[in-house]
Amino acid sequence: MQPSFFCQSHCNDFFPETRQIGEVELQDKIFLNASANLVIVSMSRQIVQATKHHRHEIAR
């Protein structure tokens, strides 16, 4: 799953309703979204690193 796609679909999910919500709450949601994306990106990077390392170990 691509982080950018995840972000887009996520934003689209909550943007229609957030127009009625206060701006602060909207910013909170965007911030939460961004940090969730960072977690996903760093997790996927760790998985890639682990997989590379694992393949390297097998190749020995």
PDB file of N, CA, C and O in Angstrom:
ATOM      1  N   MET A   1       0.850  -1.210   0.000  1.00  0.00           N
ATOM      2  CA  MET A   1       0.000   0.000   0.000  1.00  0.00           C
ATOM      3  C   MET A   1       0.879   1.252   0.000  1.00  0.00           C
ATOM      4  O   MET A   1       1.740   1.419   0.864  1.00  0.00           O
ATOM      5  N   GLN A   2       0.655   2.107  -0.957  1.00  0.00           N
ATOM      6  CA  GLN A   2       1.471   3.315  -1.064  1.00  0.00           C
ATOM      7  C   GLN A   2       1.018   4.356  -0.039  1.00  0.00           C
ATOM      8  O   GLN A   2      -0.177   4.635   0.063  1.00  0.00           O
ATOM      9  N   PRO A   3       1.958   4.936   0.727  1.00  0.00           N
ATOM     10  CA  PRO A   3       1.592   5.951   1.725  1.00  0.00           C
ATOM     11  C   PRO A   3       0.788   7.112   1.134  1.00  0.00           C
ATOM     12  O   PRO A   3      -0.171   7.586   1.742  1.00  0.00           O
ATOM     13  N   SER A   4       1.194   7.566  -0.067  1.00  0.00           N
ATOM     14  CA  SER A   4       0.504   8.721  -0.654  1.00  0.00           C
ATOM     15  C   SER A   4      -0.960   8.379  -0.959  1.00  0.00           C
ATOM     16  O   SER A   4      -1.860   9.184  -0.721  1.00  0.00           O
ATOM     17  N   PHE A   5      -1.177   7.186  -1.484  1.00  0.00           N
ATOM     18  CA  PHE A   5      -2.544   6.763  -1.780  1.00  0.00           C
ATOM     19  C   PHE A   5      -3.342   6.643  -0.487  1.00  0.00           C
ATOM     20  O   PHE A   5      -4.492   7.074  -0.399  1.00  0.00           O
ATOM     21  N   PHE A   6      -2.700   6.048   0.510  1.00  0.00           N
ATOM     22  CA  PHE A   6      -3.339   5.901   1.823  1.00  0.00           C
ATOM     23  C   PHE A   6      -3.774   7.263   2.348  1.00  0.00           C
ATOM     24  O   PHE A   6      -4.893   7.428   2.833  1.00  0.00           O
ATOM     25  N   CYS A   7      -2.871   8.235   2.244  1.00  0.00           N
ATOM     26  CA  CYS A   7      -3.148   9.586   2.739  1.00  0.00           C
ATOM     27  C   CYS A   7      -4.340  10.185   1.991  1.00  0.00           C
ATOM     28  O   CYS A   7      -5.259  10.728   2.603  1.00  0.00           O
ATOM     29  N   GLN A   8      -4.312  10.079   0.668  1.00  0.00           N
ATOM     30  CA  GLN A   8      -5.384  10.660  -0.152  1.00  0.00           C
ATOM     31  C   GLN A   8      -6.743  10.083   0.210  1.00  0.00           C
ATOM     32  O   GLN A   8      -7.691  10.822   0.471  1.00  0.00           O
ATOM     33  N   SER A   9      -6.831   8.762   0.225  1.00  0.00           N
ATOM     34  CA  SER A   9      -8.130   8.136   0.495  1.00  0.00           C
ATOM     35  C   SER A   9      -8.590   8.483   1.906  1.00  0.00           C
ATOM     36  O   SER A   9      -9.780   8.672   2.158  1.00  0.00           O
ATOM     37  N   HIS A  10      -7.621   8.564   2.823  1.00  0.00           N
ATOM     38  CA  HIS A  10      -7.935   8.904   4.205  1.00  0.00           C
ATOM     39  C   HIS A  10      -8.483  10.321   4.306  1.00  0.00           C
ATOM     40  O   HIS A  10      -9.492  10.564   4.968  1.00  0.00           O
ATOM     41  N   CYS A  11      -7.803  11.256   3.641  1.00  0.00           N
ATOM     42  CA  CYS A  11      -8.244  12.659   3.663  1.00  0.00           C
ATOM     43  C   CYS A  11      -9.625  12.797   3.035  1.00  0.00           C
ATOM     44  O   CYS A  11     -10.485  13.511   3.552  1.00  0.00           O
ATOM     45  N   ASN A  12      -9.829  12.106   1.913  1.00  0.00           N
ATOM     46  CA  ASN A  12     -11.119  12.164   1.246  1.00  0.00           C
ATOM     47  C   ASN A  12     -12.223  11.640   2.150  1.00  0.00           C
ATOM     48  O   ASN A  12     -13.358  12.114   2.102  1.00  0.00           O
ATOM     49  N   ASP A  13     -11.884  10.666   2.965  1.00  0.00           N
ATOM     50  CA  ASP A  13     -12.866  10.092   3.880  1.00  0.00           C
ATOM     51  C   ASP A  13     -13.391  11.133   4.852  1.00  0.00           C
ATOM     52  O   ASP A  13     -14.597  11.230   5.075  1.00  0.00           O
ATOM     53  N   PHE A  14     -12.472  11.924   5.440  1.00  0.00           N
ATOM     54  CA  PHE A  14     -12.985  12.819   6.475  1.00  0.00           C
ATOM     55  C   PHE A  14     -13.169  14.267   6.057  1.00  0.00           C
ATOM     56  O   PHE A  14     -13.701  15.057   6.837  1.00  0.00           O
ATOM     57  N   PHE A  15     -12.749  14.648   4.855  1.00  0.00           N
ATOM     58  CA  PHE A  15     -12.911  16.052   4.487  1.00  0.00           C
ATOM     59  C   PHE A  15     -14.358  16.517   4.318  1.00  0.00           C
ATOM     60  O   PHE A  15     -14.671  17.638   4.719  1.00  0.00           O
ATOM     61  N   PRO A  16     -15.255  15.708   3.743  1.00  0.00           N
ATOM     62  CA  PRO A  16     -16.644  16.185   3.613  1.00  0.00           C
ATOM     63  C   PRO A  16     -17.260  16.613   4.944  1.00  0.00           C
ATOM     64  O   PRO A  16     -17.913  17.654   5.017  1.00  0.00           O
ATOM     65  N   GLU A  17     -17.058  15.827   5.985  1.00  0.00           N
ATOM     66  CA  GLU A  17     -17.679  16.128   7.276  1.00  0.00           C
ATOM     67  C   GLU A  17     -16.933  17.218   8.046  1.00  0.00           C
ATOM     68  O   GLU A  17     -17.529  17.900   8.880  1.00  0.00           O
ATOM     69  N   THR A  18     -15.637  17.390   7.775  1.00  0.00           N
ATOM     70  CA  THR A  18     -14.852  18.329   8.586  1.00  0.00           C
ATOM     71  C   THR A  18     -15.199  19.782   8.273  1.00  0.00           C
ATOM     72  O   THR A  18     -14.843  20.677   9.039  1.00  0.00           O
ATOM     73  N   ARG A  19     -15.883  20.026   7.166  1.00  0.00           N
ATOM     74  CA  ARG A  19     -16.240  21.414   6.849  1.00  0.00           C
ATOM     75  C   ARG A  19     -17.154  21.996   7.915  1.00  0.00           C
ATOM     76  O   ARG A  19     -17.185  23.209   8.122  1.00  0.00           O
ATOM     77  N   GLN A  20     -17.904  21.120   8.594  1.00  0.00           N
ATOM     78  CA  GLN A  20     -18.797  21.588   9.654  1.00  0.00           C
ATOM     79  C   GLN A  20     -18.073  21.680  11.003  1.00  0.00           C
ATOM     80  O   GLN A  20     -18.562  22.311  11.940  1.00  0.00           O
ATOM     81  N   ILE A  21     -16.909  21.045  11.084  1.00  0.00           N
ATOM     82  CA  ILE A  21     -16.166  21.021  12.360  1.00  0.00           C
ATOM     83  C   ILE A  21     -15.230  22.226  12.431  1.00  0.00           C
ATOM     84  O   ILE A  21     -14.848  22.792  11.407  1.00  0.00           O
ATOM     85  N   GLY A  22     -14.867  22.608  13.657  1.00  0.00           N
ATOM     86  CA  GLY A  22     -13.950  23.733  13.842  1.00  0.00           C
ATOM     87  C   GLY A  22     -12.586  23.489  13.214  1.00  0.00           C
ATOM     88  O   GLY A  22     -12.184  22.344  13.005  1.00  0.00           O
ATOM     89  N   GLU A  23     -11.883  24.565  12.918  1.00  0.00           N
ATOM     90  CA  GLU A  23     -10.600  24.451  12.229  1.00  0.00           C
ATOM     91  C   GLU A  23      -9.557  23.734  13.072  1.00  0.00           C
ATOM     92  O   GLU A  23      -8.724  22.999  12.541  1.00  0.00           O
ATOM     93  N   VAL A  24      -9.598  23.945  14.380  1.00  0.00           N
ATOM     94  CA  VAL A  24      -8.614  23.303  15.259  1.00  0.00           C
ATOM     95  C   VAL A  24      -8.748  21.793  15.169  1.00  0.00           C
ATOM     96  O   VAL A  24      -7.755  21.071  15.080  1.00  0.00           O
ATOM     97  N   GLU A  25      -9.992  21.325  15.193  1.00  0.00           N
ATOM     98  CA  GLU A  25     -10.228  19.891  15.122  1.00  0.00           C
ATOM     99  C   GLU A  25      -9.759  19.337  13.785  1.00  0.00           C
ATOM    100  O   GLU A  25      -9.228  18.229  13.705  1.00  0.00           O
ATOM    101  N   LEU A  26      -9.962  20.118  12.750  1.00  0.00           N
ATOM    102  CA  LEU A  26      -9.521  19.718  11.414  1.00  0.00           C
ATOM    103  C   LEU A  26      -8.001  19.570  11.401  1.00  0.00           C
ATOM    104  O   LEU A  26      -7.467  18.599  10.865  1.00  0.00           O
ATOM    105  N   GLN A  27      -7.315  20.538  11.996  1.00  0.00           N
ATOM    106  CA  GLN A  27      -5.850  20.476  12.055  1.00  0.00           C
ATOM    107  C   GLN A  27      -5.390  19.263  12.858  1.00  0.00           C
ATOM    108  O   GLN A  27      -4.411  18.606  12.504  1.00  0.00           O
ATOM    109  N   ASP A  28      -6.104  18.977  13.938  1.00  0.00           N
ATOM    110  CA  ASP A  28      -5.775  17.786  14.741  1.00  0.00           C
ATOM    111  C   ASP A  28      -5.885  16.526  13.888  1.00  0.00           C
ATOM    112  O   ASP A  28      -5.020  15.651  13.929  1.00  0.00           O
ATOM    113  N   LYS A  29      -6.952  16.456  13.126  1.00  0.00           N
ATOM    114  CA  LYS A  29      -7.160  15.278  12.285  1.00  0.00           C
ATOM    115  C   LYS A  29      -6.050  15.154  11.259  1.00  0.00           C
ATOM    116  O   LYS A  29      -5.529  14.062  11.029  1.00  0.00           O
ATOM    117  N   ILE A  30      -5.686  16.270  10.641  1.00  0.00           N
ATOM    118  CA  ILE A  30      -4.619  16.245   9.631  1.00  0.00           C
ATOM    119  C   ILE A  30      -3.307  15.813  10.285  1.00  0.00           C
ATOM    120  O   ILE A  30      -2.551  15.026   9.715  1.00  0.00           O
ATOM    121  N   PHE A  31      -3.048  16.328  11.470  1.00  0.00           N
ATOM    122  CA  PHE A  31      -1.812  15.975  12.176  1.00  0.00           C
ATOM    123  C   PHE A  31      -1.793  14.478  12.503  1.00  0.00           C
ATOM    124  O   PHE A  31      -0.783  13.804  12.301  1.00  0.00           O
ATOM    125  N   LEU A  32      -2.913  13.969  13.007  1.00  0.00           N
ATOM    126  CA  LEU A  32      -3.005  12.546  13.321  1.00  0.00           C
ATOM    127  C   LEU A  32      -2.784  11.720  12.065  1.00  0.00           C
ATOM    128  O   LEU A  32      -2.092  10.702  12.088  1.00  0.00           O
ATOM    129  N   ASN A  33      -3.379  12.170  10.974  1.00  0.00           N
ATOM    130  CA  ASN A  33      -3.229  11.500   9.695  1.00  0.00           C
ATOM    131  C   ASN A  33      -1.777  11.436   9.274  1.00  0.00           C
ATOM    132  O   ASN A  33      -1.272  10.387   8.873  1.00  0.00           O
ATOM    133  N   ALA A  34      -1.105  12.593   9.373  1.00  0.00           N
ATOM    134  CA  ALA A  34       0.288  12.673   8.965  1.00  0.00           C
ATOM    135  C   ALA A  34       1.155  11.754   9.815  1.00  0.00           C
ATOM    136  O   ALA A  34       2.032  11.068   9.291  1.00  0.00           O
ATOM    137  N   SER A  35       0.914  11.737  11.131  1.00  0.00           N
ATOM    138  CA  SER A  35       1.750  10.891  11.981  1.00  0.00           C
ATOM    139  C   SER A  35       1.449   9.416  11.737  1.00  0.00           C
ATOM    140  O   SER A  35       2.347   8.578  11.823  1.00  0.00           O
ATOM    141  N   ALA A  36       0.190   9.093  11.433  1.00  0.00           N
ATOM    142  CA  ALA A  36      -0.140   7.702  11.095  1.00  0.00           C
ATOM    143  C   ALA A  36       0.602   7.288   9.829  1.00  0.00           C
ATOM    144  O   ALA A  36       1.101   6.167   9.732  1.00  0.00           O
ATOM    145  N   ASN A  37       0.672   8.202   8.856  1.00  0.00           N
ATOM    146  CA  ASN A  37       1.399   7.909   7.622  1.00  0.00           C
ATOM    147  C   ASN A  37       2.878   7.702   7.892  1.00  0.00           C
ATOM    148  O   ASN A  37       3.497   6.807   7.315  1.00  0.00           O
ATOM    149  N   LEU A  38       3.452   8.527   8.768  1.00  0.00           N
ATOM    150  CA  LEU A  38       4.868   8.377   9.102  1.00  0.00           C
ATOM    151  C   LEU A  38       5.133   7.010   9.715  1.00  0.00           C
ATOM    152  O   LEU A  38       6.135   6.362   9.412  1.00  0.00           O
ATOM    153  N   VAL A  39       4.220   6.582  10.582  1.00  0.00           N
ATOM    154  CA  VAL A  39       4.378   5.273  11.221  1.00  0.00           C
ATOM    155  C   VAL A  39       4.351   4.183  10.157  1.00  0.00           C
ATOM    156  O   VAL A  39       5.178   3.271  10.169  1.00  0.00           O
ATOM    157  N   ILE A  40       3.395   4.287   9.239  1.00  0.00           N
ATOM    158  CA  ILE A  40       3.269   3.279   8.183  1.00  0.00           C
ATOM    159  C   ILE A  40       4.522   3.257   7.311  1.00  0.00           C
ATOM    160  O   ILE A  40       5.040   2.189   6.985  1.00  0.00           O
ATOM    161  N   VAL A  41       5.003   4.436   6.940  1.00  0.00           N
ATOM    162  CA  VAL A  41       6.190   4.515   6.084  1.00  0.00           C
ATOM    163  C   VAL A  41       7.396   3.916   6.798  1.00  0.00           C
ATOM    164  O   VAL A  41       8.134   3.124   6.213  1.00  0.00           O
ATOM    165  N   SER A  42       7.600   4.289   8.059  1.00  0.00           N
ATOM    166  CA  SER A  42       8.779   3.774   8.765  1.00  0.00           C
ATOM    167  C   SER A  42       8.655   2.271   9.002  1.00  0.00           C
ATOM    168  O   SER A  42       9.653   1.552   8.955  1.00  0.00           O
ATOM    169  N   MET A  43       7.439   1.794   9.258  1.00  0.00           N
ATOM    170  CA  MET A  43       7.246   0.357   9.434  1.00  0.00           C
ATOM    171  C   MET A  43       7.567  -0.385   8.149  1.00  0.00           C
ATOM    172  O   MET A  43       8.242  -1.413   8.177  1.00  0.00           O
ATOM    173  N   SER A  44       7.090   0.125   7.026  1.00  0.00           N
ATOM    174  CA  SER A  44       7.346  -0.555   5.759  1.00  0.00           C
ATOM    175  C   SER A  44       8.835  -0.512   5.427  1.00  0.00           C
ATOM    176  O   SER A  44       9.368  -1.457   4.846  1.00  0.00           O
ATOM    177  N   ARG A  45       9.513   0.587   5.796  1.00  0.00           N
ATOM    178  CA  ARG A  45      10.966   0.647   5.578  1.00  0.00           C
ATOM    179  C   ARG A  45      11.668  -0.409   6.410  1.00  0.00           C
ATOM    180  O   ARG A  45      12.591  -1.069   5.934  1.00  0.00           O
ATOM    181  N   GLN A  46      11.233  -0.570   7.650  1.00  0.00           N
ATOM    182  CA  GLN A  46      11.847  -1.574   8.527  1.00  0.00           C
ATOM    183  C   GLN A  46      11.635  -2.974   7.963  1.00  0.00           C
ATOM    184  O   GLN A  46      12.533  -3.816   8.004  1.00  0.00           O
ATOM    185  N   ILE A  47      10.439  -3.210   7.437  1.00  0.00           N
ATOM    186  CA  ILE A  47      10.136  -4.522   6.859  1.00  0.00           C
ATOM    187  C   ILE A  47      11.044  -4.782   5.659  1.00  0.00           C
ATOM    188  O   ILE A  47      11.579  -5.879   5.497  1.00  0.00           O
ATOM    189  N   VAL A  48      11.210  -3.752   4.817  1.00  0.00           N
ATOM    190  CA  VAL A  48      12.083  -3.888   3.645  1.00  0.00           C
ATOM    191  C   VAL A  48      13.513  -4.195   4.093  1.00  0.00           C
ATOM    192  O   VAL A  48      14.160  -5.092   3.553  1.00  0.00           O
ATOM    193  N   GLN A  49      14.001  -3.439   5.089  1.00  0.00           N
ATOM    194  CA  GLN A  49      15.351  -3.660   5.603  1.00  0.00           C
ATOM    195  C   GLN A  49      15.503  -5.083   6.141  1.00  0.00           C
ATOM    196  O   GLN A  49      16.482  -5.769   5.849  1.00  0.00           O
ATOM    197  N   ALA A  50      14.522  -5.510   6.929  1.00  0.00           N
ATOM    198  CA  ALA A  50      14.573  -6.848   7.522  1.00  0.00           C
ATOM    199  C   ALA A  50      14.577  -7.912   6.436  1.00  0.00           C
ATOM    200  O   ALA A  50      15.301  -8.902   6.535  1.00  0.00           O
ATOM    201  N   THR A  51      13.770  -7.710   5.401  1.00  0.00           N
ATOM    202  CA  THR A  51      13.693  -8.674   4.308  1.00  0.00           C
ATOM    203  C   THR A  51      15.027  -8.752   3.579  1.00  0.00           C
ATOM    204  O   THR A  51      15.507  -9.842   3.269  1.00  0.00           O
ATOM    205  N   LYS A  52      15.628  -7.589   3.305  1.00  0.00           N
ATOM    206  CA  LYS A  52      16.935  -7.562   2.639  1.00  0.00           C
ATOM    207  C   LYS A  52      17.965  -8.301   3.481  1.00  0.00           C
ATOM    208  O   LYS A  52      18.739  -9.108   2.966  1.00  0.00           O
ATOM    209  N   HIS A  53      17.967  -8.019   4.777  1.00  0.00           N
ATOM    210  CA  HIS A  53      18.926  -8.644   5.688  1.00  0.00           C
ATOM    211  C   HIS A  53      18.720 -10.164   5.690  1.00  0.00           C
ATOM    212  O   HIS A  53      19.674 -10.939   5.638  1.00  0.00           O
ATOM    213  N   HIS A  54      17.455 -10.558   5.751  1.00  0.00           N
ATOM    214  CA  HIS A  54      17.097 -11.972   5.789  1.00  0.00           C
ATOM    215  C   HIS A  54      17.583 -12.666   4.520  1.00  0.00           C
ATOM    216  O   HIS A  54      18.163 -13.749   4.585  1.00  0.00           O
ATOM    217  N   ARG A  55      17.346 -12.041   3.366  1.00  0.00           N
ATOM    218  CA  ARG A  55      17.777 -12.616   2.087  1.00  0.00           C
ATOM    219  C   ARG A  55      19.293 -12.751   2.062  1.00  0.00           C
ATOM    220  O   ARG A  55      19.836 -13.738   1.566  1.00  0.00           O
ATOM    221  N   HIS A  56      19.962 -11.747   2.602  1.00  0.00           N
ATOM    222  CA  HIS A  56      21.421 -11.751   2.633  1.00  0.00           C
ATOM    223  C   HIS A  56      21.920 -12.929   3.482  1.00  0.00           C
ATOM    224  O   HIS A  56      22.875 -13.615   3.119  1.00  0.00           O
ATOM    225  N   GLU A  57      21.252 -13.143   4.617  1.00  0.00           N
ATOM    226  CA  GLU A  57      21.632 -14.245   5.509  1.00  0.00           C
ATOM    227  C   GLU A  57      21.432 -15.588   4.814  1.00  0.00           C
ATOM    228  O   GLU A  57      22.266 -16.486   4.932  1.00  0.00           O
ATOM    229  N   ILE A  58      20.321 -15.720   4.090  1.00  0.00           N
ATOM    230  CA  ILE A  58      20.021 -16.974   3.380  1.00  0.00           C
ATOM    231  C   ILE A  58      21.068 -17.209   2.283  1.00  0.00           C
ATOM    232  O   ILE A  58      21.516 -18.335   2.065  1.00  0.00           O
ATOM    233  N   ALA A  59      21.445 -16.129   1.604  1.00  0.00           N
ATOM    234  CA  ALA A  59      22.389 -16.228   0.492  1.00  0.00           C
ATOM    235  C   ALA A  59      23.758 -16.744   0.953  1.00  0.00           C
ATOM    236  O   ALA A  59      24.491 -17.341   0.164  1.00  0.00           O
ATOM    237  N   ARG A  60      24.098 -16.520   2.205  1.00  0.00           N
ATOM    238  CA  ARG A  60      25.403 -16.982   2.709  1.00  0.00           C
ATOM    239  C   ARG A  60      25.489 -18.469   2.587  1.00  0.00           C
ATOM    240  O   ARG A  60      26.505 -19.060   2.954  1.00  0.00           O
TER     241      ARG A  60
END
